[in-house]
Amino acid sequence: MLYNLEIDDSDSPAIALVPHGVSWEEVRDHIKIAHHPMLVPPPADGDQFAGAYWTGTDMVVIDALGADLDQAVDDFRAALQDLGET
């Protein structure tokens, strides 16, 4: 379980911001318990954020949300709303 995550709750749904250095395994373990959407920063060799959310049975990842944090949050939130995951 990850602690002290920054949360963007300026709109619904609230999105947890994963700090650099957290593995996908840690994200999956956390999201499986907490069930809230998480924005994952780009890897060292990448330039795009990814969003992860829990469907009730598994984690789904939305790739290529862009390099800008604010835009990635907005795009992830819009994708979740379009998918009915809010």
N, C-alpha and C positions, 0 to 999 in steps of 0.2 A: 504494500500500500504506500502510495506517495503522499507526503505531507507538505503543508505550507505552499500549496500551489497557488499561483496568481490566477484569479478568475475574472474573466470579462463578462460582467453581468449587466452591461449597458442596454441589452435587449434580450429577448428570449429566443432560443434557450441560452442559459449561461454556459460559457465554454472555458474549461480549464486550460491554462497555458503550460505546457510541459517544458521544463528547463532543458538546456543543452546537456547532453551526456546521458540522458535516460534511454535505456534500451527499449526496443519494441516489446520484449518480453515483460518488462516492468509496466509499460503502458497497458498491455493486455491484462496483466494481473490486476492492476488498479481498476481499469474500466469494467472488468468482470464483476467487481465488488461494488464500485461506486455508481456505475451506470450513467455517468454524465459524459457529454462529448468533450474531447480533448484535442487541442491543436498541437501538433508535434513540429518542432523546428527542423529546418533542412539539415541533412547530415553535412559533415565537413566537406564532402566532395559534391554536394548538391546545392540547389538554390531555391527550392520550392518547399513551402510548408505542406503538411499533410494533416488531414483531420481524421479522427477515429471516433467511432461510436459503437455502442452495444445494441444489438438487435433483440436481445432477449435470449439468444442462444449462441451468438458468436460476435466477434469484433469485425467491423467493416472499416476499411480505410478508403478515404477519398484523397487521391493524389493531386498534385499540380494545382495547389491553391494560390500560387504566386510567391514572390519573394518578400513582399511588403506585409508586415504583421497585421496592420489594421485592415488591409484589403483581404488578407487571408481569413481573418475572423469574419468579416462581412460575407465573403463568398461561402465559407463553411456553414455559417448560420443560414444563409439562403438555401443552400443545398439540403440541409436538414429539414427546413420548412417545406421545401418542395417534395421531399421524401416522406413527409408526415411524421418525422421523428422529433417533434417538439412537444 
